[in-house]
Amino acid sequence: MGKTKRRWGDRKDGVWLKDLDSMHLIGSYLLRNRADREAFIEETVDLTRVREYLSKKNAANPGSTYTIFQVICAAIVKTLVQRPKLNRFISGRRVYQRNYISLAFVCKNSFHDDSAESLLVLYVNEDNTIDDLQKLMNEKIKEVREQGQLDHSTDLMNKLGRLPRCILAVIFAVVRALDYFGRVPWWLIKEDPDFASIYLTNLGSINLNAGYHHLNNWGTNSLFIVIGKKGLRPFYDKNGEVEMKDTIKIGITLDELIVDGYYYAKSIKLFQYIIEHPELLDRPANEEITYD
């Protein structure tokens, strides 16, 4: 996000939006927990053009495999840059514009029941392309899978988990108070997925369908996206003819108070447009798109 001078009431991770309509200003007092403000949307994504794009992309880049998950992540980043109000959050009964763009997801270190999971957070720039995102994602995954490094959040939780309950309760009471007043230290925010712009889980990688996932009351995350497994589904043309297409379902849980329904609807329309025109991902995310 663009850098702005920090004012009184701003946080390290966001700018306080004071001039909003009364519904958004008062709504967080009526619905105090983020989980109380959830709305859920399920979308079916046609992968036909994505398949064609990946075939050409991977043929032109031998030894550097691009995946459907990376295409979806890049499309989400591009949507977030083009529709910046999606990157808002509510904390301490105030609405903020987040001053960074980040994606968080869980990485299974290996596909075994007892394998550890790592919580990864990727920070991206507004001018990034899918190539930038793919490189960043692969580097992060390599760190945890090949080098055996613990992510910051897991390492911290392991240490805190050894403390007595009474001490843990005090620590979390203090941290929650700091969060309410916008004083959580950056070292805690930057590697915590619950402070990310978008939290994703790729259930398709373990052959599960997409579905609902709740928002967390801890942190500032306002959008949780579940990506399901691929499958053939019927599509009807204007003549009523049926065609089976390779698709994927995506579940989106969002905080309904950060923007209105019309803004969400246009944002999903943009996301679908990008997926239908994946070559746009080769251009900087902040390059304007006309899609109406």
VOPAGU-2260 file (C-alpha; in pm, 1 decimal, decimal comma):
REM VOPAGU-2260
SITE   aa  ch    i         X         Y         Z
SITE  MET   A    0       0,0       0,0       0,0
SITE  GLY   A    1     108,9     359,7     -45,0
SITE  LYS   A    2     304,9     505,4     243,9
SITE  THR   A    3     127,4     773,7     446,1
SITE  LYS   A    4     241,4     979,5     739,7
SITE  ARG   A    5     140,6     809,8    1063,3
SITE  ARG   A    6    -118,2    1004,8    1263,5
SITE  TRP   A    7    -255,9     974,7    1613,9
SITE  GLY   A    8    -479,7     667,6    1629,2
SITE  ASP   A    9    -301,6     483,3    1347,1
SITE  ARG   A   10    -144,2     143,2    1406,4
SITE  LYS   A   11     184,8      -0,4    1285,8
SITE  ASP   A   12     -14,6    -216,8    1045,7
SITE  GLY   A   13    -292,1      21,2     942,5
SITE  VAL   A   14    -435,6     370,0     902,6
SITE  TRP   A   15    -743,2     462,0    1107,0
SITE  LEU   A   16   -1039,6     545,7     878,9
SITE  LYS   A   17   -1237,3     810,7    1063,5
SITE  ASP   A   18   -1471,7     938,5     792,0
SITE  LEU   A   19   -1688,9     633,8     731,8
SITE  ASP   A   20   -2068,1     605,2     731,8
SITE  SER   A   21   -2239,9     541,5    1063,3
SITE  MET   A   22   -2319,9     176,6     987,1
SITE  HIS   A   23   -1951,3      89,6     961,9
SITE  LEU   A   24   -1856,2     310,4    1255,9
SITE  ILE   A   25   -2123,6     174,7    1491,7
SITE  GLY   A   26   -2148,0    -181,3    1358,0
SITE  SER   A   27   -1843,9    -307,5    1547,3
SITE  TYR   A   28   -2005,1    -199,9    1876,3
SITE  LEU   A   29   -2315,9    -404,1    1794,8
SITE  LEU   A   30   -2125,1    -705,9    1660,4
SITE  ARG   A   31   -1820,0    -709,6    1880,8
SITE  ASN   A   32   -1650,3   -1027,9    1760,2
SITE  ARG   A   33   -1525,7   -1075,4    1405,0
SITE  ALA   A   34   -1687,1   -1418,9    1397,3
SITE  ASP   A   35   -2025,3   -1249,4    1457,9
SITE  ARG   A   36   -1982,5   -1040,3    1141,5
SITE  GLU   A   37   -1908,0   -1322,9     900,2
SITE  ALA   A   38   -2062,4   -1367,3     558,6
SITE  PHE   A   39   -1989,5   -1670,7     340,3
SITE  ILE   A   40   -1973,7   -1691,0     -39,3
SITE  GLU   A   41   -1899,2   -1994,6    -255,7
SITE  GLU   A   42   -1777,1   -1949,9    -613,2
SITE  THR   A   43   -1712,5   -2200,5    -891,3
SITE  VAL   A   44   -1407,8   -2115,9   -1102,9
SITE  ASP   A   45   -1369,0   -2238,5   -1462,1
SITE  LEU   A   46   -1011,0   -2362,1   -1506,0
SITE  THR   A   47   -1016,8   -2397,3   -1885,7
SITE  ARG   A   48    -811,3   -2084,7   -1958,5
SITE  VAL   A   49    -591,5   -2143,9   -1654,1
SITE  ARG   A   50    -496,9   -2489,8   -1784,1
SITE  GLU   A   51    -400,4   -2341,2   -2121,5
SITE  TYR   A   52    -203,2   -2063,5   -1953,1
SITE  LEU   A   53     -12,5   -2302,4   -1725,4
SITE  SER   A   54      71,3   -2532,6   -2015,3
SITE  LYS   A   55     236,9   -2244,6   -2203,3
SITE  LYS   A   56     393,6   -2094,8   -1890,5
SITE  ASN   A   57     555,3   -2418,9   -1779,1
SITE  ALA   A   58     673,3   -2500,9   -2131,7
SITE  ALA   A   59     847,5   -2162,4   -2144,6
SITE  ASN   A   60     998,7   -2206,1   -1796,2
SITE  PRO   A   61    1143,1   -2558,8   -1769,4
SITE  GLY   A   62    1247,4   -2647,1   -1417,5
SITE  SER   A   63    1016,9   -2385,5   -1263,0
SITE  THR   A   64     667,5   -2531,5   -1225,5
SITE  TYR   A   65     370,6   -2295,1   -1197,0
SITE  THR   A   66      57,5   -2433,8   -1027,6
SITE  ILE   A   67    -314,5   -2364,9   -1008,5
SITE  PHE   A   68    -269,7   -2260,5    -644,4
SITE  GLN   A   69     -13,2   -1998,8    -748,6
SITE  VAL   A   70    -243,9   -1868,1   -1021,8
SITE  ILE   A   71    -527,4   -1832,4    -769,3
SITE  CYS   A   72    -297,2   -1658,7    -518,7
SITE  ALA   A   73    -169,6   -1419,3    -786,2
SITE  ALA   A   74    -528,2   -1344,2    -893,9
SITE  ILE   A   75    -620,2   -1272,5    -531,2
SITE  VAL   A   76    -324,1   -1034,5    -495,4
SITE  LYS   A   77    -419,2    -853,5    -816,1
SITE  THR   A   78    -780,1    -824,3    -696,6
SITE  LEU   A   79    -665,5    -690,0    -360,2
SITE  VAL   A   80    -444,6    -426,8    -523,7
SITE  GLN   A   81    -721,5    -318,3    -762,5
SITE  ARG   A   82    -987,3    -323,6    -486,9
SITE  PRO   A   83    -798,6    -185,9    -183,5
SITE  LYS   A   84   -1099,2    -164,7      49,6
SITE  LEU   A   85   -1080,7    -544,2      76,6
SITE  ASN   A   86    -759,4    -487,2     271,1
SITE  ARG   A   87    -937,1    -322,1     562,7
SITE  PHE   A   88    -982,0    -463,2     910,7
SITE  ILE   A   89   -1159,0    -384,3    1236,2
SITE  SER   A   90    -971,3    -377,2    1564,9
SITE  GLY   A   91   -1053,4    -201,5    1889,6
SITE  ARG   A   92   -1395,6     -99,8    1744,7
SITE  ARG   A   93   -1219,4     100,8    1471,3
SITE  VAL   A   94   -1185,3      41,6    1097,6
SITE  TYR   A   95    -833,2      52,5     951,5
SITE  GLN   A   96    -680,9      40,5     604,7
SITE  ARG   A   97    -399,3    -212,3     616,9
SITE  ASN   A   98     -65,5     -67,3     501,4
SITE  TYR   A   99      72,4    -389,3     351,8
SITE  ILE   A  100     -47,2    -682,8     141,0
SITE  SER   A  101      16,9   -1033,4     268,9
SITE  LEU   A  102     -97,0   -1389,6     204,4
SITE  ALA   A  103     -92,0   -1657,5     473,1
SITE  PHE   A  104    -132,4   -2031,2     428,6
SITE  VAL   A  105     -48,8   -2360,6     595,4
SITE  CYS   A  106     227,9   -2572,9     445,3
SITE  LYS   A  107     239,5   -2944,4     528,2
SITE  ASN   A  108     607,5   -3034,8     563,4
SITE  SER   A  109     537,3   -3378,7     413,9
SITE  PHE   A  110     222,1   -3577,0     335,8
SITE  HIS   A  111     209,6   -3800,6     643,9
SITE  ASP   A  112     -34,3   -3804,9     936,6
SITE  ASP   A  113     232,7   -3707,6    1188,1
SITE  SER   A  114     409,2   -3451,3     969,6
SITE  ALA   A  115     439,9   -3100,1    1112,0
SITE  GLU   A  116     259,6   -2801,1     963,1
SITE  SER   A  117     415,4   -2459,5     908,0
SITE  LEU   A  118     233,4   -2126,2     900,5
SITE  LEU   A  119     374,1   -1915,9     617,2
SITE  VAL   A  120     317,0   -1544,7     552,8
SITE  LEU   A  121     417,9   -1386,0     221,0
SITE  TYR   A  122     450,9   -1008,2     185,7
SITE  VAL   A  123     401,3    -883,9    -169,6
SITE  ASN   A  124     438,1    -550,3    -345,5
SITE  GLU   A  125     173,2    -374,8    -552,6
SITE  ASP   A  126     379,3    -411,7    -869,9
SITE  ASN   A  127     445,5    -784,8    -829,8
SITE  THR   A  128     367,7   -1033,9   -1107,1
SITE  ILE   A  129     296,2   -1405,5   -1081,8
SITE  ASP   A  130     668,5   -1465,2   -1139,6
SITE  ASP   A  131     754,8   -1263,3    -828,0
SITE  LEU   A  132     492,5   -1445,6    -621,4
SITE  GLN   A  133     601,1   -1789,5    -742,7
SITE  LYS   A  134     964,6   -1720,8    -655,6
SITE  LEU   A  135     873,7   -1590,0    -309,5
SITE  MET   A  136     638,6   -1881,7    -239,4
SITE  ASN   A  137     889,3   -2145,3    -349,7
SITE  GLU   A  138    1164,6   -1990,9    -135,9
SITE  LYS   A  139     943,4   -1993,0     174,7
SITE  ILE   A  140     828,2   -2351,0     121,3
SITE  LYS   A  141    1185,3   -2465,1      58,8
SITE  GLU   A  142    1294,6   -2316,3     392,5
SITE  VAL   A  143    1049,6   -2528,3     590,5
SITE  ARG   A  144    1058,8   -2849,3     384,1
SITE  GLU   A  145    1426,6   -2882,5     297,7
SITE  GLN   A  146    1600,8   -2684,6     569,8
SITE  GLY   A  147    1364,1   -2790,4     848,6
SITE  GLN   A  148    1322,7   -2436,1     977,4
SITE  LEU   A  149    1032,6   -2365,9    1213,0
SITE  ASP   A  150     819,9   -2068,2    1119,3
SITE  HIS   A  151     814,5   -1785,2    1373,5
SITE  SER   A  152     452,8   -1841,0    1483,0
SITE  THR   A  153     496,9   -2214,9    1545,5
SITE  ASP   A  154     825,5   -2159,4    1728,2
SITE  LEU   A  155     665,0   -1897,5    1954,1
SITE  MET   A  156     360,7   -2117,1    2024,9
SITE  ASN   A  157     587,9   -2409,3    2115,2
SITE  LYS   A  158     764,8   -2193,5    2373,2
SITE  LEU   A  159     445,8   -2042,7    2515,3
SITE  GLY   A  160     282,0   -2384,9    2534,0
SITE  ARG   A  161     529,3   -2489,7    2803,2
SITE  LEU   A  162     411,5   -2217,1    3042,3
SITE  PRO   A  163     152,4   -2272,0    3319,6
SITE  ARG   A  164    -207,2   -2178,8    3235,1
SITE  CYS   A  165    -218,9   -1889,6    3480,9
SITE  ILE   A  166      83,6   -1723,2    3319,9
SITE  LEU   A  167     -45,8   -1789,5    2967,7
SITE  ALA   A  168    -379,2   -1630,2    3057,5
SITE  VAL   A  169    -205,0   -1313,6    3178,9
SITE  ILE   A  170      18,8   -1296,7    2869,9
SITE  PHE   A  171    -274,2   -1326,1    2629,9
SITE  ALA   A  172    -482,7   -1076,2    2826,9
SITE  VAL   A  173    -199,4    -824,9    2792,0
SITE  VAL   A  174    -149,3    -896,5    2420,3
SITE  ARG   A  175    -522,6    -865,1    2350,5
SITE  ALA   A  176    -525,0    -529,9    2530,7
SITE  LEU   A  177    -228,4    -416,6    2321,3
SITE  ASP   A  178    -413,6    -523,6    2006,6
SITE  TYR   A  179    -727,2    -334,0    2111,6
SITE  PHE   A  180    -527,2     -13,7    2148,6
SITE  GLY   A  181    -317,8     -76,0    1837,0
SITE  ARG   A  182       8,0    -135,9    2021,0
SITE  VAL   A  183      97,5    -492,8    1924,0
SITE  PRO   A  184     470,0    -497,8    1835,0
SITE  TRP   A  185     553,9    -547,2    1468,0
SITE  TRP   A  186     771,9    -852,7    1536,3
SITE  LEU   A  187     457,7   -1030,6    1657,1
SITE  ILE   A  188     237,0    -907,7    1372,5
SITE  LYS   A  189     462,2    -976,5    1076,4
SITE  GLU   A  190     477,4   -1358,4    1101,6
SITE  ASP   A  191     130,5   -1421,5    1246,6
SITE  PRO   A  192    -112,1   -1544,0     975,1
SITE  ASP   A  193    -406,0   -1399,8    1168,7
SITE  PHE   A  194    -271,8   -1052,3    1085,5
SITE  ALA   A  195    -251,6   -1126,4     711,1
SITE  SER   A  196    -460,5    -960,6     441,3
SITE  ILE   A  197    -577,3   -1300,8     315,7
SITE  TYR   A  198    -564,1   -1635,9     495,1
SITE  LEU   A  199    -583,8   -1932,1     255,5
SITE  THR   A  200    -613,2   -2304,8     293,2
SITE  ASN   A  201    -573,4   -2534,6      -6,7
SITE  LEU   A  202    -793,5   -2833,0      78,8
SITE  GLY   A  203    -771,9   -2945,3    -282,2
SITE  SER   A  204    -411,5   -3049,1    -216,3
SITE  ILE   A  205    -544,0   -3318,1      20,0
SITE  ASN   A  206    -839,9   -3405,6    -207,0
SITE  LEU   A  207   -1110,7   -3229,0      -5,0
SITE  ASN   A  208   -1390,3   -3001,2    -122,4
SITE  ALA   A  209   -1404,8   -2631,5     -45,2
SITE  GLY   A  210   -1630,9   -2515,8     234,8
SITE  TYR   A  211   -1682,5   -2269,1     513,6
SITE  HIS   A  212   -1405,3   -2165,7     753,0
SITE  HIS   A  213   -1469,6   -1922,3    1036,2
SITE  LEU   A  214   -1282,9   -1595,6    1084,3
SITE  ASN   A  215   -1067,2   -1567,6    1395,5
SITE  ASN   A  216   -1134,6   -1310,4    1665,5
SITE  TRP   A  217    -761,8   -1282,9    1731,3
SITE  GLY   A  218    -563,6   -1066,1    1489,8
SITE  THR   A  219    -689,1    -852,4    1202,2
SITE  ASN   A  220    -759,5   -1096,7     918,7
SITE  SER   A  221   -1088,5   -1012,2     742,9
SITE  LEU   A  222   -1085,0   -1261,4     453,6
SITE  PHE   A  223   -1043,9   -1639,0     475,0
SITE  ILE   A  224   -1040,8   -1837,0     149,8
SITE  VAL   A  225   -1076,0   -2214,4     113,8
SITE  ILE   A  226    -968,9   -2372,3    -216,4
SITE  GLY   A  227   -1124,5   -2709,5    -292,5
SITE  LYS   A  228   -1035,2   -3002,1    -517,2
SITE  LYS   A  229   -1069,7   -2990,5    -895,0
SITE  GLY   A  230   -1363,5   -3157,6   -1067,9
SITE  LEU   A  231   -1581,5   -3162,5   -1379,9
SITE  ARG   A  232   -1902,2   -2959,9   -1349,2
SITE  PRO   A  233   -2177,9   -2868,9   -1598,8
SITE  PHE   A  234   -2192,4   -2522,5   -1757,8
SITE  TYR   A  235   -2489,7   -2402,2   -1964,1
SITE  ASP   A  236   -2450,0   -2174,9   -2266,5
SITE  LYS   A  237   -2708,5   -1920,3   -2385,9
SITE  ASN   A  238   -2883,6   -2191,0   -2588,7
SITE  GLY   A  239   -2921,8   -2419,5   -2289,0
SITE  GLU   A  240   -2658,1   -2663,5   -2409,7
SITE  VAL   A  241   -2450,6   -2833,3   -2141,6
SITE  GLU   A  242   -2071,1   -2850,2   -2145,1
SITE  MET   A  243   -1861,4   -3021,9   -1878,9
SITE  LYS   A  244   -1566,7   -2809,5   -1768,7
SITE  ASP   A  245   -1272,3   -2854,2   -1535,4
SITE  THR   A  246   -1347,3   -2639,2   -1231,2
SITE  ILE   A  247   -1255,3   -2564,8    -875,7
SITE  LYS   A  248   -1475,3   -2436,0    -593,4
SITE  ILE   A  249   -1363,7   -2157,4    -363,6
SITE  GLY   A  250   -1522,6   -2070,3     -28,2
SITE  ILE   A  251   -1483,0   -1710,6      91,4
SITE  THR   A  252   -1556,3   -1603,6     449,2
SITE  LEU   A  253   -1545,2   -1228,5     501,1
SITE  ASP   A  254   -1607,5    -956,2     755,6
SITE  GLU   A  255   -1926,2    -792,4     628,0
SITE  LEU   A  256   -1854,9    -460,6     800,5
SITE  ILE   A  257   -1534,0    -361,7     621,1
SITE  VAL   A  258   -1715,6    -284,9     291,6
SITE  ASP   A  259   -2068,0    -319,0     150,3
SITE  GLY   A  260   -2209,0    -606,6     -50,8
SITE  TYR   A  261   -2184,3    -423,1    -383,4
SITE  TYR   A  262   -1809,4    -372,2    -336,4
SITE  TYR   A  263   -1765,7    -740,9    -255,2
SITE  ALA   A  264   -1970,7    -841,6    -561,9
SITE  LYS   A  265   -1761,2    -626,8    -797,7
SITE  SER   A  266   -1443,6    -762,8    -641,0
SITE  ILE   A  267   -1550,6   -1123,4    -701,3
SITE  LYS   A  268   -1642,8   -1029,0   -1058,9
SITE  LEU   A  269   -1289,7    -890,5   -1105,3
SITE  PHE   A  270   -1135,6   -1206,5    -958,3
SITE  GLN   A  271   -1336,2   -1422,0   -1199,7
SITE  TYR   A  272   -1231,2   -1197,6   -1490,2
SITE  ILE   A  273    -863,0   -1236,4   -1399,9
SITE  ILE   A  274    -900,3   -1615,7   -1380,7
SITE  GLU   A  275   -1063,9   -1608,8   -1725,3
SITE  HIS   A  276    -773,1   -1395,1   -1855,1
SITE  PRO   A  277    -473,2   -1537,5   -1663,8
SITE  GLU   A  278    -222,4   -1368,5   -1895,7
SITE  LEU   A  279    -298,2   -1053,5   -1693,0
SITE  LEU   A  280     -96,7   -1210,1   -1410,8
SITE  ASP   A  281     221,0   -1158,2   -1613,5
SITE  ARG   A  282     165,2    -783,5   -1576,1
SITE  PRO   A  283     221,7    -584,6   -1252,2
SITE  ALA   A  284     -64,9    -626,7   -1005,2
SITE  ASN   A  285    -125,3    -250,2    -995,1
SITE  GLU   A  286    -176,7    -222,0   -1370,6
SITE  GLU   A  287    -539,8    -113,4   -1403,9
SITE  ILE   A  288    -792,4    -359,4   -1546,1
SITE  THR   A  289   -1116,2    -266,7   -1723,5
SITE  TYR   A  290   -1366,5    -544,5   -1665,6
SITE  ASP   A  291   -1719,3    -396,5   -1656,7
